[in-house]
């Protein structure tokens, strides 16, 4: 794992230090009061670390308002006393810093830590939830650590905090309230419908929503427990909470019906050594982009109650736990402009041009804006300070404008009145705008996509050659490729006899591709490679598919009431192109699939497939393939799995039957081992599928 140290702010003198303290205090106050702040989390961390560095060098100049050594930066207040101080956590940012902290803790204990507990650091707001006789009676924020704010009005809106436990227990559970990605999107939709400004990010959304009273609407949040402690009247449970290991406390809390991270892709795990902790940190970090909620690090705790008691706590944080912070995946930057690009199917997509900002180790200059309706809903304006999110290899996206930073000089975003590519009219009847010429607006892009590796896979037909064919008037769509002659190809610049023969051979091979590849090449809106395979397996032939109405299409797994009519309409629009492909002798059937029987039209499973070695199995492929599988793309691997009767998946769960683990398999292999899922090498898998693997 790369070094995760974030560079602290450099404070050159007393004036810079005083300004930094004021900025940090103001940012913390805004966050803990209204759920917004002028600084993103990473910027605040760097500023506070700069303040700490200055104070260590100039101990006589420490200001009383300094956020260092204080829970919530000293900004939060409350009037409900905590039974036990509700502290923050100190941070480390690299393996080296973690090793130093571990050594310090073990010196304090005079022995190695008995066992470590490792769990995700959820990016939300800490609260204490009090249960008496199994009933949820009070919710309290962390506040300044000694007292918090009563937010019991939020009871009933937080998933994971049941109003009644499975047993009549009395205790206090502590954890994070957050918004999942889906909850955040829904919250902003509801909020803007009621005239409010969208939340900048899920963390701010949870902080603002938890405190809000008397809104004309409610939005949902989620709770994950990270600890528990006794209350007066807890009885035997109270004694147990004082002596149980941290991991056992989480198991007991989960059994009572309160959410923990146990059922997520990043469950808490106990390990014996610091090296195993570091390995688990890297596993969780690798899964970060796939999680349906935000994490900003990993929490590492001494698991045993004895170790925790002996280590003790400071005024701000326990000495037996640390937060291993991950690189920031969201930052605030400025929206400079919006570009309007036309895709291969004629979709007109807006793209944000940003003031360059460093996020997760790379410089981000562009971000997706989805569609015009999304711009309007988020009330984005040119010149806005915007929260930009990026995780892993996911395309950066704008979450929302930071509305409280507006100066009044921001300008509305101008929407195009005609197609930016060809000047034709725009069909704005749906959320995603489209040029009325559809694919004809971007003929080259449409053909180049159709002949790509995961579609028709015509070798030697790159974009440059497609441009030549279009400019020469030889092709107007990809069906025209199948009528090209050797004489026509030889008229093209730099096309020799060997190249022409090779290209014709590639086109002839493409004529035999399965229906799923043809559907992918058509680029039907609302589908992709995986959905094209499902549709082809369900209907078996193009004739059966084109004869299907929306209700019949909806029976395909993953197609809902909204998508089905779009697919039917798209296939009707593509009718002339499909007719040309049929006339050219292009295959329109899916190997191994049988058309749905008319009498079974209402059944859930209306297609019979030949049984295969993976019948009914969910299979995940991870890592680099070797041997007979080395040359197969991931899409081709998925095709092979489905041809063998299995279902290809991208994530490992309890429902996974087999994981094919190649070189550098990483976190998915680890997850399979944890769940006891069968693991096969690429060579073993190739032997299993010998009868369905494609030939050379």
C-alpha positions in Angstrom: 0.0 0.0 0.0 1.3 3.4 -0.9 2.2 5.9 1.9 -1.0 7.5 3.1 0.6 10.5 4.9 -1.2 13.7 4.1 1.1 16.7 4.2 0.2 19.1 7.0 -0.1 22.8 6.5 3.1 24.8 7.1 2.6 27.7 9.5 5.5 30.1 9.2 4.7 32.6 12.0 2.4 33.6 14.9 0.0 35.4 12.5 -0.3 32.3 10.3 -0.9 30.1 13.3 -3.6 32.4 14.7 -5.3 32.5 11.3 -5.2 28.7 11.1 -6.7 28.3 14.6 -9.5 30.7 13.6 -10.2 28.9 10.3 -10.2 25.4 11.9 -12.5 26.6 14.8 -14.9 28.2 12.4 -15.0 25.1 10.1 -15.6 22.7 13.1 -18.4 25.0 14.4 -20.1 25.1 11.0 -19.9 21.3 10.6 -21.1 20.4 14.1 -23.9 23.0 14.1 -25.4 22.9 10.6 -23.6 20.0 8.9 -21.6 22.1 6.5 -18.1 23.5 6.4 -15.8 25.6 4.2 -13.2 22.8 4.5 -13.4 19.2 3.3 -12.2 16.5 5.7 -8.7 16.2 4.2 -8.1 19.9 4.3 -9.3 20.1 7.9 -7.0 17.2 8.9 -4.0 18.9 7.3 -4.8 22.2 8.9 -5.1 20.7 12.4 -1.8 18.8 11.9 -0.1 22.0 10.9 -1.5 23.7 14.1 -0.2 20.7 16.2 3.2 21.1 14.6 3.4 24.8 15.3 2.3 24.3 18.9 5.0 21.6 19.5 7.6 24.0 18.3 6.2 27.0 20.2 4.5 25.7 23.4 4.3 29.2 24.9 2.1 30.5 22.1 -0.8 28.0 22.3 -4.1 29.8 21.9 -7.0 28.8 24.2 -9.3 28.3 21.1 -6.9 25.8 19.5 -8.7 22.7 18.4 -5.8 20.4 19.4 -6.5 18.0 22.3 -10.2 18.6 22.2 -13.1 16.3 21.1 -14.8 17.7 18.0 -12.2 20.4 17.9 -13.9 22.1 20.8 -16.8 23.2 18.6 -19.6 20.9 19.7 -21.7 21.5 22.8 -24.5 19.6 24.6 -26.3 19.4 27.9 -26.9 15.7 28.3 -24.0 14.2 30.4 -22.4 11.1 29.0 -22.1 8.1 31.4 -18.5 7.6 30.3 -16.5 10.2 28.2 -17.2 9.8 24.5 -13.8 10.4 23.0 -12.4 11.0 19.5 -9.6 8.9 18.0 -6.0 9.9 17.2 -4.9 9.4 13.6 -2.0 7.7 11.7 -1.6 8.0 7.9 1.0 5.4 7.0 2.3 1.9 7.9 5.4 3.6 9.5 3.2 5.8 11.7 1.1 2.8 12.7 4.2 0.7 13.6 5.4 3.6 15.8 2.0 3.8 17.5 1.9 0.0 18.1 5.3 0.0 19.7 4.3 2.9 21.9 1.2 1.1 23.1 3.0 -2.2 23.8 5.7 -0.3 25.8 2.9 1.2 27.9 1.4 -2.2 28.5 4.8 -3.9 29.0 3.8 -6.7 26.8 2.4 -7.4 23.3 -1.3 -6.7 22.7 -3.2 -9.9 23.2 -5.3 -9.5 20.0 -6.3 -6.7 17.6 -9.7 -5.8 16.3 -9.8 -4.2 12.9 -13.0 -2.5 11.5 -13.9 0.2 9.0 -13.9 3.9 10.1 -17.4 4.9 9.0 -17.7 8.4 7.7 -20.6 9.7 9.7 -21.6 11.3 13.1 -21.0 9.5 16.4 -24.0 9.1 18.7 -24.9 7.2 21.8 -28.2 5.3 21.8 -29.7 4.3 25.2 -32.0 1.3 25.6 -33.9 0.5 28.7 -35.7 -2.8 29.1 -35.3 -3.4 25.4 -36.8 0.0 24.3 -34.9 2.8 22.6 -35.4 5.8 24.9 -32.7 8.4 24.0 -30.2 9.5 21.3 -27.3 11.8 22.2 -24.5 13.3 20.0 -20.9 13.1 21.1 -20.8 16.9 21.7 -17.6 17.8 23.6 -17.1 14.3 24.8 -18.5 14.9 28.3 -22.0 16.0 27.3 -23.9 15.9 24.0 -27.1 17.1 22.4 -30.3 15.2 22.7 -31.5 14.2 19.2 -34.1 11.7 20.3 -36.5 13.4 17.7 -34.6 11.4 15.1 -35.7 8.0 16.5 -37.6 6.0 13.8 -35.6 7.5 10.9 -32.4 5.6 11.5 -32.0 2.1 9.9 -30.1 -0.2 12.3 -31.4 1.3 15.6 -34.6 -0.7 16.2 -37.2 0.8 18.5 -37.3 -2.5 20.4 -34.5 -5.1 20.9 -34.8 -8.9 20.6 -34.4 -9.0 24.4 -35.3 -6.6 27.2 -31.8 -5.4 27.7 -30.6 -2.1 29.4 -27.4 -0.6 28.0 -25.9 2.1 25.8 -24.7 1.4 22.3 -22.4 3.8 20.5 -21.8 4.1 16.8 -22.0 6.1 13.6 -25.0 7.6 12.0 -24.4 8.0 8.2 -26.2 8.2 4.9 -25.6 5.4 2.4 -25.0 6.5 -1.2 -28.7 5.6 -2.0 -30.0 7.4 1.1 -27.9 10.5 0.2 -29.3 10.7 -3.4 -32.8 10.3 -2.1 -32.3 12.9 0.7 -31.1 15.5 -1.8 -34.0 14.7 -4.2 -36.5 15.2 -1.3 -34.6 18.3 0.0 -34.5 20.1 -3.3 -38.2 19.3 -4.0 -39.0 21.2 -0.8 -36.9 24.2 -1.8 -33.8 23.3 0.2 -30.2 23.4 -1.0 -28.6 19.9 -1.6 -26.2 18.5 1.0 -22.6 18.7 -0.1 -21.8 15.1 0.8 -23.3 12.2 2.8 -21.4 13.0 6.0 -22.7 16.6 6.1 -26.2 15.3 5.2 -26.2 13.0 8.2 -24.9 15.7 10.5 -27.5 18.2 9.4 -30.4 15.8 9.3 -29.7 14.3 12.7 -30.2 17.7 14.3 -33.0 19.0 12.2 -36.4 19.4 13.8 -39.8 20.4 12.4 -39.0 19.7 8.7 -42.0 19.1 6.5 -40.2 15.9 5.3 -38.1 13.1 6.7 -35.0 11.4 5.2 -33.6 8.1 6.2 -30.2 7.4 7.7 -28.3 4.3 8.8 -26.5 3.3 12.1 -23.6 1.0 12.6 -22.5 0.2 16.2 -18.8 0.3 17.2 -19.2 -0.3 21.0 -21.4 -0.6 24.0 -21.3 0.1 27.8 -23.6 -0.5 30.7 -26.2 1.8 32.2 -27.6 1.7 35.7 -29.9 -1.3 35.8 -27.9 -3.3 33.1 -27.6 -6.3 35.5 -25.5 -9.2 34.2 -25.2 -7.6 30.8 -23.4 -4.7 32.4 -20.9 -6.9 34.0 -20.3 -8.7 30.7 -19.8 -5.4 28.8 -17.1 -4.5 31.3 -15.2 -7.7 30.8 -15.9 -9.0 27.3 -13.4 -8.4 24.4 -14.5 -5.7 22.0 -15.2 -8.3 19.3 -17.6 -10.2 21.6 -19.4 -7.0 22.5 -20.1 -6.3 18.8 -21.4 -9.9 18.4 -23.8 -9.5 21.4 -25.0 -6.1 20.1 -25.7 -7.6 16.7 -27.6 -10.5 18.3 -29.9 -8.0 20.0 -30.9 -6.5 16.6 -28.6 -3.5 16.4 -26.6 -3.0 13.2 -22.9 -3.6 13.1 -20.6 -3.8 10.1 -20.7 -7.6 10.4 -23.0 -8.1 7.4 -21.1 -5.7 5.1 -18.2 -6.4 2.8 -15.8 -5.1 5.4 -16.8 -6.8 8.7 -14.8 -6.3 11.9 -12.1 -8.9 12.2 -9.7 -9.9 15.0 -6.0 -10.7 14.2 -3.0 -11.6 16.3 -0.1 -9.4 14.9 0.5 -5.9 13.7 1.5 -7.4 10.3 -1.9 -9.0 10.0 -3.5 -5.7 11.0 -1.6 -4.0 8.1 -2.8 -6.7 5.7 -6.4 -6.2 6.8 -6.0 -2.5 6.4 -5.0 -3.0 2.7 -7.9 -5.4 2.2 -10.5 -2.9 3.4 -8.8 0.0 1.5 -9.1 -2.1 -1.7 -12.9 -2.6 -1.2 -13.5 1.1 -0.4 -14.8 2.0 -3.9 -17.3 -0.8 -3.9 -19.0 0.0 -0.6 -22.5 1.5 -0.5 -21.4 3.9 2.3 -18.4 6.1 2.9 -15.3 5.2 5.0 -12.4 7.5 5.6 -10.1 5.0 7.3 -9.8 1.8 9.4 -10.1 1.7 13.2 -7.6 -0.6 15.0 -8.3 -1.4 18.7 -6.8 -3.6 21.4 -9.5 -6.2 21.6 -9.2 -7.4 25.2 -10.9 -5.4 28.0 -7.7 -5.9 30.2 -5.5 -4.3 27.5 -7.9 -1.4 27.2 -8.1 -0.7 31.0 -4.3 -0.8 31.4 -3.7 1.5 28.4 -6.2 4.0 29.6 -7.1 7.3 27.8 -6.1 10.8 27.4 -8.3 13.9 27.5 -9.2 13.5 23.8 -8.7 9.9 22.7 -8.2 6.4 24.1 -4.6 5.1 24.0 -5.7 1.6 23.0 -7.3 2.6 19.6 -6.2 4.5 16.5 -7.7 5.6 13.2 -5.6 4.6 10.2 -6.7 7.3 7.8 -7.0 6.6 4.0 -6.3 9.1 1.3 -9.2 11.6 0.7 -11.6 10.6 -2.0 -13.6 13.9 -1.9 -12.4 17.4 -2.1 -13.9 20.9 -2.7 -12.9 22.7 -5.9 -14.4 25.1 -8.4 -16.6 24.4 -11.3 -15.1 26.3 -14.2 -17.2 25.2 -17.2 -19.5 22.5 -18.6 -18.8 20.7 -21.9 -21.5 18.9 -23.9 -20.4 15.7 -25.6 -22.3 13.5 -27.9 -22.0 9.7 -27.4 -22.2 7.0 -30.0 -26.0 6.5 -29.6 -26.6 10.3 -29.8 -26.9 10.8 -26.1 -25.8 14.4 -25.2 -23.8 14.2 -22.0 -22.6 17.1 -19.9 -19.1 17.0 -18.4 -17.8 19.3 -15.7 -14.5 21.1 -16.1 -12.9 21.7 -12.7 -10.1 23.7 -11.2 -7.5 20.9 -10.9 -7.5 19.2 -7.5 -5.5 16.3 -6.1 -7.8 13.4 -5.0 -6.6 9.9 -4.0 -3.2 10.3 -5.6 -4.3 11.7 -9.0 -5.2 15.1 -10.4 -8.8 15.5 -11.2 -9.8 18.0 -13.9 -13.2 16.6 -15.2 -16.2 15.0 -13.5 -19.4 13.5 -14.7 -22.7 15.5 -14.5 -25.0 12.7 -15.7 -27.8 14.7 -17.4 -29.4 18.2 -17.6 -32.1 17.2 -15.0 -29.3 16.4 -12.6 -27.7 19.8 -13.1 -31.1 21.5 -12.4 -31.8 19.3 -9.4 -28.5 20.0 -7.8 -28.8 23.8 -8.7 -25.2 23.8 -10.0 -23.8 27.1 -11.3 -20.6 28.1 -13.0 -18.1 29.3 -10.4 -19.6 27.2 -7.7 -17.3 25.5 -5.1 -18.4 21.9 -5.5 -17.7 18.7 -3.6 -16.1 16.2 -6.0 -15.9 12.5 -5.2 -13.5 9.9 -6.5 -12.8 6.3 -5.4 -10.6 3.8 -7.0 -10.9 3.9 -10.8 -14.5 5.3 -10.7 -15.0 8.4 -12.8 -15.1 11.4 -10.5 -18.5 12.9 -9.9 -19.9 16.1 -8.4 -22.0 15.4 -5.4 -23.3 19.0 -4.8 -22.4 22.6 -4.7 -21.1 24.0 -1.4 -23.9 26.5 -1.4 -22.9 28.5 1.7 -19.6 29.4 0.0 -21.4 31.3 -2.9 -20.3 34.9 -3.5 -23.2 35.9 -5.7 -20.9 36.0 -8.8 -21.9 32.4 -9.9 -23.6 32.1 -13.3 -26.3 29.7 -14.5 -25.2 26.8 -16.7 -26.3 27.2 -20.3 -28.0 24.1 -21.9 -27.4 23.5 -25.6 -30.3 24.5 -27.9 -29.1 22.2 -30.8 -26.9 19.1 -31.0 -23.3 20.2 -30.3 -22.0 17.6 -32.8 -24.2 18.1 -35.9 -26.5 21.0 -35.1 -29.7 19.0 -35.4 -32.6 19.3 -33.0 -32.4 17.8 -29.5 -34.9 15.3 -28.1 -35.4 16.5 -24.5 -38.4 14.3 -23.7 -36.3 12.1 -21.3 -33.8 12.9 -18.6 -30.9 12.1 -20.9 -31.1 14.4 -23.9 -30.4 12.9 -27.4 -29.7 14.2 -30.8 -32.7 13.4 -33.1 -30.3 11.8 -35.5 -29.4 9.2 -32.9 -26.5 7.0 -34.0 -26.3 8.8 -37.3 -24.9 11.8 -35.5 -21.8 9.8 -34.5 -21.5 7.2 -37.2 -17.7 6.6 -36.7 -18.1 6.2 -32.9 -21.0 3.9 -33.3 -19.2 1.6 -35.8 -15.9 1.6 -33.9 -17.8 0.5 -30.8 -19.7 -2.2 -32.6 -16.5 -3.8 -33.9 -14.7 -3.6 -30.6 -13.2 -6.6 -28.8 -16.2 -7.3 -26.5 -18.7 -6.8 -29.3 -18.1 -8.2 -32.9 -14.3 -8.3 -32.3 -13.1 -7.5 -35.8 -9.4 -7.4 -35.8 -7.6 -4.7 -37.8 -10.6 -2.4 -37.9 -9.6 0.5 -35.7 -11.1 4.0 -35.6 -8.7 5.3 -38.3 -9.8 2.6 -40.8 -13.5 3.2 -39.9 -13.1 6.9 -40.7 -11.6 5.9 -44.1 -14.6 3.6 -44.8 -17.1 6.3 -43.8 -15.4 9.1 -45.7 -15.2 6.9 -48.8 -19.0 6.3 -48.6 -18.4 2.5 -48.3 -20.2 2.2 -44.9 -23.0 4.1 -43.3 -23.5 1.7 -40.4 -21.8 -1.5 -39.2 -24.1 -3.7 -41.2 -22.5 -2.4 -44.4 -19.2 -4.0 -43.3 -20.6 -7.4 -44.2 -21.1 -6.4 -47.8 -17.6 -5.0 -48.4 -15.6 -6.5 -51.2 -11.9 -7.0 -51.7 -11.9 -4.5 -54.6 -13.6 -1.8 -52.5 -11.1 -2.3 -49.6 -8.1 -2.0 -52.0 -9.2 1.5 -53.0 -8.4 2.7 -49.5 -5.2 4.4 -48.6 -2.5 2.1 -47.2 -4.7 -1.0 -47.7 -2.6 -3.8 -49.3 -3.9 -7.2 -50.5 -2.8 -9.0 -47.3 -4.5 -6.4 -45.1 -7.7 -6.5 -47.1 -7.8 -10.3 -47.0 -7.2 -10.3 -43.2 -9.9 -7.7 -42.7 -12.4 -9.7 -44.8 -11.5 -12.8 -42.8 -12.2 -10.9 -39.6 -15.5 -9.7 -40.9 -16.5 -13.2 -41.9 -15.7 -14.5 -38.4 -17.8 -11.7 -36.9 -20.7 -12.9 -39.0 -20.8 -16.0 -36.7 -20.7 -14.3 -33.3 -23.5 -15.2 -30.9 -26.6 -13.1 -30.5 -25.4 -11.6 -27.3 -22.4 -10.0 -29.1 -24.7 -8.7 -31.8 -27.0 -7.1 -29.2 -23.9 -5.5 -27.5 -22.7 -4.2 -30.9 -26.2 -2.6 -31.5 -25.7 -0.7 -28.3 -29.3 -0.9 -27.2 -30.0 1.9 -24.7 -30.5 0.5 -21.2 -28.3 -2.5 -21.8 -24.6 -3.3 -21.6 -22.5 -6.4 -22.3 -23.9 -8.3 -19.2 -27.5 -7.4 -19.9 -27.1 -8.3 -23.6 -26.0 -11.8 -22.5 -29.1 -12.2 -20.2 -31.4 -11.0 -23.0 -29.9 -13.3 -25.5 -30.0 -16.3 -23.2 -33.7 -15.6 -22.4 -35.0 -15.1 -25.9 -32.5 -17.3 -27.8 -33.2 -15.7 -31.2 -33.5 -12.1 -32.5 -37.0 -13.0 -33.9 -38.3 -13.9 -30.5 -36.8 -10.8 -28.9 -38.2 -8.4 -31.5 -41.6 -10.0 -31.1 -41.6 -9.5 -27.4 -43.6 -6.6 -25.7 -42.4 -4.7 -22.7 -44.1 -7.2 -20.3 -42.2 -10.1 -21.8 -38.9 -8.2 -21.8 -39.4 -7.3 -18.2 -39.1 -11.1 -17.3 -35.4 -10.9 -18.0 -33.4 -10.6 -14.7 -32.5 -7.0 -14.0 -35.0 -5.4 -16.3 -37.7 -3.4 -14.6 -40.9 -1.6 -15.6 -39.0 1.6 -16.6 -36.2 0.0 -18.7 -38.4 -2.6 -20.6 -40.3 -0.1 -22.7 -37.1 1.7 -23.6 -35.5 -1.5 -24.8 -38.6 -2.4 -26.9 -38.7 1.1 -28.5 -35.0 1.0 -29.1 -35.2 -2.4 -30.9 -38.0 -1.0 -33.1 -35.9 2.0 -34.0 -33.0 -0.3 -34.8 -35.3 -2.5 -37.0 -33.8 -1.4 -40.4 -30.3 -2.0 -39.2 -31.2 -5.4 -37.8 -32.9 -6.2 -41.1 -29.6 -5.4 -43.0 -27.7 -7.6 -40.6 -30.1 -10.5 -41.2 -29.9 -10.0 -45.0 -26.1 -10.1 -44.7 -26.2 -13.5 -43.0 -25.2 -12.4 -39.6 -26.0 -15.0 -36.9 -29.1 -14.1 -34.8 -29.1 -17.0 -32.3 -27.6 -17.7 -28.9 -25.8 -21.1 -28.6 -27.3 -23.3 -25.9 -30.4 -21.2 -25.4 -34.0 -22.3 -26.2 -36.7 -19.7 -26.9 -39.4 -19.2 -24.2 -42.4 -21.4 -24.8 -45.6 -19.5 -25.4 -47.5 -21.5 -22.8 -44.9 -20.5 -20.2 -44.9 -16.8 -21.0 -46.0 -15.9 -17.5 -43.5 -18.0 -15.7 -40.5 -16.5 -13.9 -38.0 -18.7 -15.7 -39.2 -18.9 -19.3 -36.0 -20.1 -21.0 -34.5 -23.6 -20.8 -30.7 -23.7 -21.1 -28.6 -26.8 -21.7 -27.1 -27.9 -18.4 -23.4 -27.3 -18.0 -20.6 -27.8 -15.5 -21.5 -24.6 -13.7 -25.2 -25.2 -13.6 -26.8 -22.8 -11.1 -23.4 -21.6 -9.7 -22.5 -17.9 -9.1 -18.9 -17.5 -10.1 -16.5 -14.6 -9.5 -13.2 -14.2 -11.5 -10.4 -12.1 -9.9 -6.8 -11.5 -10.6 -4.8 -12.2 -13.8 -5.7 -15.3 -15.7 -3.0 -17.7 -17.0 -2.8 -20.7 -19.2 -5.7 -21.4 -21.5 -7.6 -18.4 -20.0 -4.8 -15.9 -20.4 -6.0 -14.3 -23.7 -9.7 -14.0 -22.6 -11.0 -10.6 -21.6 -13.1 -10.4 -18.5 -16.2 -10.1 -20.7 -15.2 -13.3 -22.6 -14.7 -15.0 -19.2 -18.2 -14.0 -18.2 -19.6 -15.3 -21.5 -17.9 -18.7 -20.9 -19.3 -18.9 -17.4 -22.8 -18.2 -18.6 -22.5 -20.6 -21.5 -21.6 -23.3 -18.9 -24.8 -22.6 -17.0 -23.4 -20.3 -14.3 -23.9 -16.7 -13.4 -21.0 -14.3 -13.5 -20.7 -11.8 -10.6 -18.2 -9.1 -9.7 -18.4 -9.4 -5.9 -17.9 -12.3 -3.4 -20.8 -13.0 -1.0 -22.4 -16.0 0.8 -24.2 -16.8 -2.4 -20.9 -17.2 -4.4 -20.3 -20.9 -5.3 -16.8 -20.5 -6.8 -14.0 -17.9 -7.0 -11.5 -18.3 -9.8 -8.4 -16.6 -8.4 -5.5 -15.7 -10.7 -2.3 -13.9 -9.9 -2.6 -10.9 -7.5 -6.2 -11.9 -6.6 -6.2 -9.7 -3.5 -9.3 -8.8 -1.4 -11.8 -11.0 -3.3 -9.7 -14.1 -2.6 -9.4 -13.1 1.0 -13.2 -12.6 1.2 -13.7 -16.1 -0.3 -11.4 -17.7 2.2 -13.2 -15.9 5.0 -16.6 -17.2 3.8 -15.4 -20.7 3.0 -16.1 -20.3 -0.7 -14.5 -22.8 -3.0 -11.4 -21.3 -4.8 -10.0 -22.6 -8.1 -6.9 -21.7 -10.1 -7.2 -20.6 -13.7 -5.8 -24.0 -14.8 -8.4 -25.9 -12.7 -11.2 -23.7 -14.0 -10.0 -24.3 -17.7 -10.2 -28.0 -17.1 -13.7 -27.7 -15.7 -14.8 -25.8 -18.8 -12.9 -27.6 -21.5 -16.0 -28.3 -23.5 -17.2 -24.6 -23.7 -14.0 -22.7 -24.0 -13.6 -20.9 -27.3 -11.1 -22.3 -29.8 -7.9 -20.6 -30.9 
